[in-house]
Every structure is written in structure tokens, then in C-alpha cells.
Amino acid sequence: MRIVILGAGQVGASVTEALSSEANDITVVDRNHAALAELADRLDVRTVTGDAAYPSVLREAGIEDADMLVAVTQSDQTNLVACKIARSIFHVPTRIARLRAHDLLDPVLLSNDNFAVDYAICPEQDITDYIVKLIEFPEALQVLEFADGNVTLIGVRAFTGGLLVGKPIHAMREHLPSGVDARIAAIFREHQPIEPDGHTVIEPGDEVFVIAASAHIRLVLKELRRSLEPVKRVMIAGGGNIGLRVASTLGSDYQVKLIELDQRRAESIAGKLDNTLVLVGEATDEDLLAQENIDETDLFLALTNDDEDNIMAASLAKRLGCKRVLALINRRAYADMVQGGPIDIGLSPAQVSIGALLTHVRRGDVAKVHSLRRGAAEALELIAHGDKKTSKVVGRRIDELPVIKGAHIGAIVRRSHDPEVLYRDGLPSKEYIDRVIIPHHDTVIESDDHVIVFCTRKREVTQVEKLFQVGFHFL
């Protein structure tokens, strides 16, 4: 696939890195020659220096032959104009834009008659939604949903004393209630994936990814982690776009304090937040944190634009007694280094938001993509189509599928063929029910199944996509 990517910032670089490893022909456009040179040194991509909103620059980038435009510069206006030009002048089939302003996410504004954006992504909102999920599950390192929320995949760190720690995986069934099933999709030990089977013993410190029906996930988590007290008090460092969105989302349900260094910005966001106490100061100020009772705070969120400040503020908050801390960290090396030490969760903004974009780039019918472990692994929700003649998966048992080392089917969501009668407000209604199946070796995949596949390394993704593609005879 020929892809033109506009923007070589954090999001653009992450998108480029994710797609360049998958046999795509990629050209990156940016005004910053140094940023482009750094990308070209690391990745097999072509670069063009210039303004991404100029037709001449887009033509130089090969837009006339492109299959897709991914506009992820820091300017909403540039991204919108580039998408409009790409469709009106160069007839690019697919156009994706990063938009930060909520006002611009109007479907009419993005229609082909206006700015011609096929898919809009909003990294700030993606990160906000991601953090809210982590607050719902304070034990988790990652919380990801599939199949319209029917299935949840959670990453946790196993601790000494957990019911399943020190025992083989198959022992989990002995503890789960009747009718509750789950699958350990992957285990990472000292940052390296290991192939789990029923006899694999979970060790303290392992990063374990478990998948189950969303209705059962809390019961399953108790096997691996002690339940933490629900989050009530939250302190946020940074009143930028992300900090403001998170505070606005949490304000009505939690006790929220927000620290912002710039007084003018603090006054501005204080006027927008009804249920948040906004403080002017530095999040690395020990006296300020102590004065605001950081030792009684359940969760500290370091959400500024500076990696070092976030690491320092979160580490200080943890040392002063905060129960759990999270830091936004753009540099992957930093996140790998600090997570699990003084900082409970190191969150890469670009890796959180990239899943929404990858969903539209993947081959085959891909309903959802989540980037895991800061891009090292990936989980996909694929829709099976066809029949036994046209598909490599439909009509076949799990143990009949080709073995792709490092790729595991974690769950299947199947819609019932016949409607069931449900009573809502005392009135009967017929509805089709989605059923979550934790598959075993003899489970047969049916057409229209939503299949969630966990890939411990990104190089397995292409093989999984090809496996689910239908043959030429499928109509």
C-alpha cells in the first residue's frame, strides 16, 4: 500500500514506525528537516520537506499514486485542507485526519462535500478514554475493549500471594465460578514474551494479559491481583489539552485537583471546570504536594507535555505516599525504564491513539486494533467471512488452523442466529444477543464471528491478516 503521512511529530513518527514494518511504501512530509532525517535514518521511508497543505508538496510526495493519506500534523487546519486537496485534486481513495478541536468532529463538516475526511482520530480523546478505563480497574496496566464492549482484555502485573501466582495456568478453572471462562492470552517476563499453555507457571512480576467477557472480567482479575480500593481522589499535573479533558471527564464522579504552572492557563481552565480545584504551581514542588495531601490521594496523573517533568512529578508523588501514579511518556525507552519501578504506569500517548488509525489500515475486515506494550505487541478484532471453500478459517476447528507462532485466538463473539425475547420495563422485545466464547481446540469458527487475536510480536500481524482474508471466489 502506498501511504503518504503528513507530520513527523510523536504521532506521525509512531504511525510511520508501525506501518513501515509491514511492506508499505511510505512517504513522510514535514517542515522539520531534522525530524525527517531522524526518521529516514531509522526506517525505510521516503521524506519530503515542506508545507503539507501545498498541492505542489503533496505532488512531490507522490500523492497522485497514493492509496491513503494520513494527516497527523499538529495543525487541524493543515490536516483538513490536505484531505480536501487529496480528494478534490488527486482522488486519493482513503483520507485520515488527526483533529484536536472537538468542534471540527462534525460529520457534515467532514463529509465529501466539505473537507472529505473518511476517518477522524482525536489522540487527546483516545488518551482520556484510556485513562478513565484504568481508573475503573486500578489494578490494571492496560484495559482494552473489543466487540462493542462485550470483551475486555486486561494487562496486570502478577504479585506474590495472588491465587494463581506460582501455579500452572490450568489451575485458574478450579477457582472460577460455574459459567465463567477466561483465557490468558500472553505473558511477558522481563519484557520478553513467553508462549503460554496450560502448564505454564505464572511468576511474581510477570505481565499477564487476560481476556474474558466484560461481565466476568472482575472475577477473573481476582485470580491474579488483589483488589485495590476504588479510586476516589485524583490529582492531575498539567492543564493542557489532555489534562483539561481528563479533569472535565472525571470531575462529576471523583474528587479532582489539577496543578498548572501557568497562572493565565490555570485561570482559564478553572472557568471551564465546575467540580475541579485548580492550583497554580509546579507538580514537582514537594511542599505543594504535601500541602494538598498527596499521601491521601488514590491516583496521581502526570499529564504535562514534558517527559522529564512527568517522570519526576510521578516519582515524587509515589515517594510521598500516593497509592498509584501514571505518567505520560513519549519516549518509549523512558517508559520501559520507569514502569514497574517508581511509576506504576508509563503511558505513551502516540501508542494509545495509534490503534484507531491502524484499524483503517489493516487488510481484511478488521473491526478494532489495539497497540500493546508501547507498540511491541498488538491485539486485533477480525470478522470472519465466507465459507469453508472461500475462507481459511470459517468452518474449521481452532486446532485445524495454521500455526502462527506468537499469535493466539483469545475470544470469539458470535451473534445468535435467532432473536431472544427480553423484557425491558415489563414489555417483551425480540433482540439478537452477542455471545462471548472463550475458544478451545475443538471450537469451530463461523461466518460473521468477531475473532480477537493477540499477537505477541508485530511481525505476526500480517500473517494473521492474510489468514482471515477471503478467496477470490467469495462474493
C-alpha positions as a printed NumPy array, in Angstrom:
array([[  0.   ,   0.   ,   0.   ],
       [  1.251,   3.471,  -0.896],
       [  0.75 ,   5.79 ,   2.082],
       [  1.574,   9.478,   2.453],
       [  1.923,  10.56 ,   6.102],
       [  1.783,  14.254,   6.945],
       [  3.594,  15.124,  10.17 ],
       [  6.765,  13.752,  11.735],
       [  5.922,  14.55 ,  15.354],
       [  5.216,  11.972,  18.062],
       [  2.024,  10.677,  16.432],
       [  3.423,  10.79 ,  12.899],
       [  6.635,   9.031,  13.913],
       [  4.713,   6.289,  15.722],
       [  2.382,   5.775,  12.758],
       [  5.347,   5.643,  10.395],
       [  7.175,   3.129,  12.558],
       [  4.076,   0.936,  12.846],
       [  3.347,   0.895,   9.121],
       [  6.857,   0.844,   7.677],
       [  7.462,  -2.649,   9.078],
       [  4.53 ,  -4.065,   7.077],
       [  5.758,  -3.797,   3.473],
       [  4.068,  -0.435,   2.858],
       [  5.544,   2.213,   0.556],
       [  5.626,   5.275,   2.832],
       [  6.463,   8.937,   2.282],
       [  6.528,  11.353,   5.23 ],
       [  6.035,  15.12 ,   4.838],
       [  7.006,  17.745,   7.418],
       [  8.509,  21.22 ,   7.644],
       [ 11.106,  19.986,  10.138],
       [ 14.021,  18.597,   8.135],
       [ 15.796,  17.302,  11.26 ],
       [ 12.768,  15.254,  12.337],
       [ 12.503,  13.758,   8.855],
       [ 16.21 ,  12.932,   8.781],
       [ 15.907,  11.111,  12.095],
       [ 13.022,   9.017,  10.732],
       [ 14.863,   8.242,   7.491],
       [ 17.911,   7.063,   9.463],
       [ 15.804,   4.544,  11.429],
       [ 13.178,   3.457,   8.922],
       [ 12.925,   2.586,   5.243],
       [ 10.792,   5.58 ,   4.275],
       [ 10.98 ,   8.469,   1.808],
       [ 10.762,  12.029,   3.156],
       [  9.757,  15.387,   1.705],
       [ 10.379,  18.726,   3.438],
       [  7.628,  21.291,   3.008],
       [  4.18 ,  22.554,   3.943],
       [  1.728,  19.622,   3.932],
       [ -1.158,  21.859,   2.809],
       [  0.505,  22.821,  -0.504],
       [ -0.53 ,  20.783,  -3.597],
       [  2.996,  21.055,  -5.   ],
       [  4.467,  19.473,  -1.841],
       [  1.853,  16.717,  -1.863],
       [  2.586,  16.043,  -5.54 ],
       [  6.295,  15.761,  -4.743],
       [  5.387,  13.227,  -2.038],
       [  3.676,  11.043,  -4.638],
       [  0.09 ,  11.775,  -3.646],
       [ -1.118,  11.071,  -7.212],
       [ -0.359,   7.36 ,  -6.765],
       [ -1.214,   7.086,  -3.056],
       [ -3.78 ,   4.658,  -1.694],
       [ -4.082,   6.532,   1.588],
       [ -3.357,   9.914,   3.144],
       [ -2.721,  10.076,   6.893],
       [ -2.718,  13.724,   8.006],
       [ -1.417,  13.886,  11.588],
       [  0.341,  17.245,  11.791],
       [ -0.224,  19.351,  14.918],
       [ -2.404,  21.742,  12.924],
       [ -6.072,  20.776,  12.5  ],
       [ -6.38 ,  23.287,   9.679],
       [ -3.482,  21.77 ,   7.746],
       [ -4.885,  18.274,   8.16 ],
       [ -8.321,  19.31 ,   6.908],
       [ -7.017,  21.233,   3.903],
       [ -4.707,  18.356,   2.945],
       [ -7.62 ,  15.884,   2.995],
       [ -9.743,  18.203,   0.837],
       [ -6.921,  18.62 ,  -1.691],
       [ -6.193,  14.891,  -1.673],
       [ -9.769,  14.087,  -2.71 ],
       [-10.619,  17.014,  -4.984],
       [ -7.39 ,  17.205,  -6.961],
       [ -5.631,  13.861,  -6.555],
       [ -8.582,  11.475,  -5.91 ],
       [ -6.87 ,   9.628,  -3.041],
       [ -9.215,   6.758,  -2.034],
       [ -8.795,   6.953,   1.769],
       [ -8.098,  10.036,   3.881],
       [ -7.49 ,  10.056,   7.644],
       [ -7.051,  13.221,   9.716],
       [ -5.943,  13.945,  13.256],
       [ -8.255,  16.557,  14.779],
       [ -7.767,  18.021,  18.238],
       [-10.66 ,  20.508,  18.362],
       [-13.996,  18.957,  19.268],
       [-15.862,  21.492,  17.08 ],
       [-14.261,  20.002,  13.959],
       [-15.562,  16.475,  14.534],
       [-18.923,  17.298,  12.939],
       [-19.83 ,  14.581,  10.341],
       [-21.266,  17.204,   7.997],
       [-18.041,  19.213,   8.138],
       [-16.011,  16.074,   7.383],
       [-18.231,  14.832,   4.55 ],
       [-17.009,  14.604,   0.946],
       [-18.843,  17.816,   0.084],
       [-16.723,  19.688,   2.614],
       [-13.324,  18.577,   3.966],
       [-13.569,  14.964,   2.712],
       [-12.21 ,  13.179,   5.79 ],
       [-13.035,   9.462,   5.785],
       [-11.851,   8.834,   9.343],
       [-11.04 ,  11.358,  12.061],
       [ -8.841,  10.446,  15.024],
       [ -8.503,  12.506,  18.197],
       [ -5.474,  11.357,  20.236],
       [ -6.364,  13.553,  23.217],
       [ -9.818,  11.956,  23.494],
       [ -8.371,   8.462,  22.986],
       [ -5.966,   9.037,  25.875],
       [ -8.755,  10.419,  28.073],
       [-10.931,   7.361,  27.435],
       [ -7.941,   5.112,  28.109],
       [ -7.179,   6.764,  31.461],
       [-10.841,   6.572,  32.524],
       [-10.758,   2.805,  31.934],
       [ -7.606,   2.494,  34.044],
       [ -9.379,   4.323,  36.854],
       [-12.236,   1.806,  36.677],
       [ -9.666,  -1.005,  37.036],
       [ -6.931,   0.409,  39.31 ],
       [ -5.142,  -2.978,  39.372],
       [ -4.544,  -2.894,  35.601],
       [ -1.677,  -1.754,  33.394],
       [ -3.875,  -1.743,  30.281],
       [ -7.636,  -2.081,  29.762],
       [ -8.863,  -2.642,  26.209],
       [-12.333,  -3.405,  24.894],
       [-13.484,  -5.306,  21.803],
       [-16.762,  -6.176,  20.085],
       [-18.711,  -3.13 ,  21.24 ],
       [-17.582,  -3.626,  24.824],
       [-18.58 ,  -7.299,  25.086],
       [-14.97 ,  -8.471,  25.573],
       [-12.257,  -6.937,  27.758],
       [ -8.522,  -7.576,  27.603],
       [ -6.607,  -6.512,  30.708],
       [ -2.891,  -6.46 ,  31.388],
       [ -1.841,  -6.833,  35.036],
       [  1.369,  -7.465,  36.928],
       [  1.234, -10.712,  38.92 ],
       [  2.17 , -10.284,  42.583],
       [  3.375, -12.645,  45.292],
       [  0.355, -14.069,  47.059],
       [ -2.009, -13.963,  44.083],
       [ -4.254, -17.006,  43.849],
       [ -2.736, -18.112,  40.547],
       [  0.864, -16.99 ,  41.075],
       [  3.208, -19.957,  41.41 ],
       [  0.624, -22.269,  39.865],
       [  0.037, -23.521,  36.309],
       [ -2.467, -21.646,  34.166],
       [ -4.896, -24.579,  34.028],
       [ -5.48 , -24.151,  37.784],
       [ -7.463, -20.986,  37.035],
       [-10.523, -23.065,  36.131],
       [-10.613, -24.517,  39.638],
       [-11.239, -21.067,  41.129],
       [-13.654, -19.542,  38.612],
       [-17.396, -19.849,  39.258],
       [-19.521, -22.046,  37.014],
       [-20.285, -20.341,  33.713],
       [-17.265, -18.018,  33.899],
       [-14.406, -18.618,  31.482],
       [-11.258, -16.7  ,  30.594],
       [ -8.05 , -17.063,  28.639],
       [ -4.537, -15.913,  29.451],
       [ -3.618, -14.556,  26.042],
       [  0.027, -13.75 ,  26.73 ],
       [  2.691, -13.485,  29.402],
       [  5.683, -11.144,  29.289],
       [  8.539, -11.98 ,  31.626],
       [ 11.333,  -9.42 ,  31.936],
       [  9.946,  -7.694,  28.801],
       [ 10.132, -10.905,  26.742],
       [  7.033, -12.86 ,  25.586],
       [  6.732, -16.496,  26.587],
       [  4.371, -18.974,  24.903],
       [  1.695, -19.806,  27.499],
       [ -0.011, -23.185,  27.708],
       [ -1.953, -24.922,  30.446],
       [  1.237, -25.969,  32.233],
       [  2.913, -22.531,  32.225],
       [  3.534, -21.322,  35.78 ],
       [  2.904, -17.624,  36.456],
       [  5.732, -15.979,  38.389],
       [  5.691, -12.807,  40.524],
       [  6.381,  -9.772,  38.363],
       [  5.022, -11.34 ,  35.166],
       [  2.984,  -9.019,  32.959],
       [ -0.114, -11.095,  32.252],
       [ -2.779, -10.335,  29.637],
       [ -6.116, -11.989,  30.386],
       [ -9.229, -11.859,  28.197],
       [-12.822, -12.582,  29.191],
       [-16.39 , -11.438,  28.719],
       [-16.628,  -7.917,  30.143],
       [-19.291,  -9.08 ,  32.587],
       [-16.811, -11.585,  34.091],
       [-13.532,  -9.685,  33.987],
       [-13.543,  -8.539,  37.63 ],
       [-13.988, -12.104,  38.878],
       [-11.088, -13.227,  36.695],
       [ -8.821, -10.412,  37.893],
       [ -9.053, -11.656,  41.475],
       [ -7.071, -14.727,  40.413],
       [ -4.069, -12.572,  39.547],
       [ -4.261,  -9.419,  41.648],
       [ -5.588,  -8.311,  44.99 ],
       [ -8.453,  -5.886,  44.514],
       [ -7.462,  -2.287,  45.165],
       [ -9.755,   0.223,  46.818],
       [-11.865,   2.129,  44.261],
       [-10.349,   5.428,  43.182],
       [-11.981,   8.455,  44.808],
       [ -9.309,  11.18 ,  44.921],
       [ -7.332,  12.134,  41.793],
       [ -4.585,  14.728,  41.335],
       [ -3.612,  15.849,  37.821],
       [ -0.352,  17.54 ,  36.883],
       [ -0.751,  19.647,  33.75 ],
       [ -3.658,  21.675,  32.427],
       [ -3.02 ,  21.176,  28.711],
       [ -5.47 ,  19.615,  26.268],
       [ -5.205,  16.164,  27.823],
       [ -5.233,  17.333,  31.445],
       [ -8.284,  19.508,  30.793],
       [-10.164,  16.69 ,  29.051],
       [ -9.399,  14.212,  31.825],
       [-10.392,  16.651,  34.584],
       [-13.612,  17.524,  32.77 ],
       [-14.486,  13.817,  32.383],
       [-13.69 ,  12.864,  35.991],
       [-14.973,  15.949,  37.809],
       [-18.532,  14.802,  38.455],
       [-17.585,  11.369,  39.853],
       [-14.272,  11.926,  41.664],
       [-12.565,  14.48 ,  43.884],
       [-10.182,  16.106,  41.417],
       [ -7.337,  18.567,  41.899],
       [ -5.344,  19.945,  38.967],
       [ -1.927,  21.641,  39.155],
       [ -0.991,  24.076,  36.369],
       [  2.2  ,  26.154,  36.312],
       [  0.956,  28.961,  34.058],
       [ -1.368,  31.27 ,  36.017],
       [ -3.212,  32.545,  32.967],
       [ -3.891,  28.996,  31.762],
       [ -4.935,  27.969,  35.269],
       [ -7.47 ,  30.804,  35.433],
       [ -8.802,  29.871,  32.003],
       [ -9.372,  26.184,  32.775],
       [-10.764,  26.965,  36.252],
       [-13.596,  28.755,  34.477],
       [-14.325,  25.613,  32.446],
       [-14.207,  23.092,  35.297],
       [-17.056,  23.213,  37.797],
       [-16.004,  20.336,  40.053],
       [-12.2  ,  20.603,  39.991],
       [ -9.887,  22.526,  42.321],
       [ -7.273,  24.222,  40.112],
       [ -3.941,  25.058,  41.77 ],
       [ -1.167,  27.29 ,  40.419],
       [  2.255,  25.795,  40.949],
       [  4.789,  23.125,  39.968],
       [  3.871,  19.46 ,  40.219],
       [  7.451,  18.765,  41.337],
       [  7.048,  21.046,  44.354],
       [  7.26 ,  18.713,  47.365],
       [  5.714,  21.251,  49.719],
       [  2.735,  21.821,  47.417],
       [  2.056,  18.095,  47.059],
       [  2.31 ,  17.565,  50.806],
       [  0.064,  20.546,  51.494],
       [ -2.573,  19.083,  49.143],
       [ -2.458,  15.714,  50.948],
       [ -0.794,  13.654,  48.257],
       [ -0.486,  10.806,  50.774],
       [ -4.282,  10.531,  50.824],
       [ -4.596,  10.624,  47.026],
       [ -5.575,   7.417,  45.227],
       [ -4.193,   8.294,  41.791],
       [ -1.691,  10.879,  40.523],
       [ -1.741,  11.615,  36.776],
       [  1.304,  13.412,  35.321],
       [ -0.067,  14.741,  32.01 ],
       [  2.212,  17.63 ,  31.038],
       [  3.991,  17.84 ,  27.66 ],
       [  7.412,  17.206,  29.221],
       [  8.574,  13.603,  29.758],
       [ 11.141,  14.512,  32.395],
       [  8.684,  16.618,  34.397],
       [  6.118,  13.827,  34.273],
       [  8.623,  11.234,  35.459],
       [  9.894,  13.464,  38.266],
       [  6.409,  14.524,  39.413],
       [  5.014,  10.972,  39.38 ],
       [  8.065,   9.561,  41.159],
       [  7.837,  12.28 ,  43.83 ],
       [  4.099,  11.69 ,  44.308],
       [  4.757,   7.977,  44.786],
       [  7.535,   8.631,  47.313],
       [  5.251,  10.971,  49.257],
       [  2.633,   8.264,  49.668],
       [  0.28 ,   8.383,  46.671],
       [ -1.201,   4.921,  46.142],
       [ -0.814,   4.782,  42.359],
       [  0.834,   7.037,  39.783],
       [  0.677,   7.335,  35.993],
       [  2.929,   9.389,  33.729],
       [  2.573,  10.324,  30.073],
       [  5.904,   9.456,  28.484],
       [  6.506,   9.966,  24.769],
       [  9.905,   8.28 ,  24.58 ],
       [  9.43 ,   4.531,  24.598],
       [ 12.833,   3.914,  26.199],
       [ 11.835,   6.093,  29.149],
       [  8.504,   4.302,  29.58 ],
       [ 10.109,   0.838,  29.558],
       [ 12.702,   2.009,  32.054],
       [ 10.407,   3.525,  34.685],
       [  7.23 ,   1.398,  34.557],
       [  7.14 ,  -1.14 ,  37.348],
       [  9.664,   0.872,  39.356],
       [  8.718,   4.187,  40.956],
       [  5.964,   4.663,  38.371],
       [  3.087,   2.223,  38.13 ],
       [  2.098,   3.029,  34.532],
       [  4.166,   4.748,  31.846],
       [  1.721,   5.723,  29.106],
       [  2.775,   6.529,  25.548],
       [  0.226,   8.967,  24.037],
       [  1.052,   8.034,  20.45 ],
       [  0.74 ,   4.289,  21.094],
       [ -2.667,   4.738,  22.721],
       [ -4.114,   6.62 ,  19.773],
       [ -2.451,   4.625,  17.011],
       [ -4.889,   1.731,  17.387],
       [ -7.771,   3.778,  15.959],
       [ -5.695,   4.582,  12.897],
       [ -4.402,   1.035,  12.392],
       [ -7.988,  -0.22 ,  12.322],
       [ -8.436,   1.577,   8.986],
       [ -5.081,   0.476,   7.552],
       [ -5.17 ,  -3.242,   8.277],
       [ -6.023,  -5.594,   5.418],
       [ -9.141,  -7.717,   5.635],
       [-12.201,  -6.853,   7.698],
       [-10.641,  -5.509,  10.898],
       [-13.096,  -4.04 ,  13.402],
       [-10.637,  -2.958,  16.101],
       [ -6.889,  -2.729,  16.688],
       [ -5.143,  -2.073,  19.991],
       [ -1.424,  -1.428,  20.27 ],
       [  0.04 ,  -3.168,  23.328],
       [  3.181,  -2.751,  25.393],
       [  4.014,   0.526,  23.653],
       [  3.805,  -0.961,  20.148],
       [  5.695,  -4.216,  20.756],
       [  2.509,  -6.325,  20.552],
       [ -0.928,  -5.963,  19.043],
       [ -4.466,  -7.253,  19.52 ],
       [ -6.887,  -7.35 ,  16.597],
       [-10.601,  -7.944,  16.262],
       [-11.179,  -9.549,  12.856],
       [-14.502, -10.503,  11.28 ],
       [-14.57 , -13.931,   9.628],
       [-16.315, -14.044,   6.232],
       [-17.087, -16.636,   3.598],
       [-17.419, -20.403,   3.926],
       [-15.124, -23.42 ,   4.037],
       [-14.374, -23.066,   0.304],
       [-13.501, -19.37 ,   0.294],
       [-12.053, -18.875,   3.797],
       [ -9.072, -20.407,   5.57 ],
       [-10.794, -20.077,   8.959],
       [-14.578, -20.39 ,   8.541],
       [-15.918, -23.892,   9.193],
       [-12.647, -25.036,  10.752],
       [-11.754, -26.054,  14.274],
       [ -9.151, -23.987,  16.105],
       [ -6.716, -26.907,  16.043],
       [ -7.096, -27.13 ,  12.227],
       [ -5.865, -23.575,  11.64 ],
       [ -2.284, -22.934,  10.508],
       [  0.007, -22.345,  13.477],
       [  1.341, -18.78 ,  13.656],
       [  3.889, -18.706,  16.452],
       [  3.136, -15.886,  18.866],
       [ -0.467, -15.404,  17.675],
       [ -3.322, -16.723,  19.822],
       [ -7.097, -16.547,  19.478],
       [ -8.32 , -15.206,  22.809],
       [-12.072, -14.9  ,  22.304],
       [-14.877, -15.139,  19.756],
       [-18.038, -13.035,  19.78 ],
       [-20.957, -14.651,  17.963],
       [-24.359, -13.117,  17.389],
       [-27.239, -15.532,  17.931],
       [-28.976, -16.643,  14.725],
       [-32.43 , -16.41 ,  16.297],
       [-33.742, -13.484,  18.346],
       [-34.402, -13.977,  22.043],
       [-37.32 , -12.499,  23.952],
       [-36.187,  -9.989,  26.584],
       [-38.305,  -7.967,  28.957],
       [-37.46 ,  -4.286,  29.312],
       [-39.62 ,  -2.161,  31.606],
       [-42.028,  -5.081,  31.728],
       [-42.5  ,  -5.176,  27.954],
       [-41.275,  -8.077,  25.772],
       [-38.936,  -7.375,  22.861],
       [-37.042,  -9.626,  20.462],
       [-33.294,  -8.985,  20.298],
       [-30.239, -10.693,  18.862],
       [-27.762, -11.44 ,  21.643],
       [-23.988, -11.389,  21.282],
       [-22.391, -14.436,  22.93 ],
       [-18.769, -14.406,  24.127],
       [-16.933, -17.693,  23.544],
       [-13.545, -18.473,  25.071],
       [-12.446, -20.94 ,  22.396],
       [-10.858, -24.343,  22.896],
       [ -9.129, -26.62 ,  20.412],
       [-12.424, -28.007,  19.053],
       [-14.253, -24.659,  18.692],
       [-15.391, -24.095,  15.094],
       [-15.235, -20.565,  13.65 ],
       [-18.429, -19.463,  11.875],
       [-19.006, -16.785,   9.269],
       [-19.531, -13.306,  10.797],
       [-17.756, -14.291,  14.036],
       [-15.709, -11.493,  15.594],
       [-12.386, -13.132,  16.451],
       [ -9.98 , -11.441,  18.874],
       [ -6.357, -12.384,  18.16 ],
       [ -3.396, -11.467,  20.371],
       [ -0.018, -11.122,  18.607],
       [  2.934, -11.015,  20.975],
       [  5.119,  -9.505,  18.232],
       [  4.029,  -7.17 ,  15.447],
       [  5.613,  -9.315,  12.753],
       [  2.836, -11.879,  13.189],
       [  0.11 ,  -9.365,  12.308],
       [  0.499,  -9.655,   8.521],
       [  0.213, -13.449,   8.668],
       [ -2.949, -13.19 ,  10.779],
       [ -4.495, -10.697,   8.347],
       [ -3.796, -12.989,   5.395],
       [ -5.305, -15.933,   7.244],
       [ -8.633, -14.102,   7.605],
       [ -8.823, -12.782,   4.053],
       [-11.394, -14.478,   1.828],
       [-10.534, -16.02 ,  -1.54 ],
       [-11.376, -14.51 ,  -4.929],
       [-14.492, -16.678,  -5.272],
       [-16.176, -15.078,  -2.235],
       [-18.926, -12.634,  -3.222]])
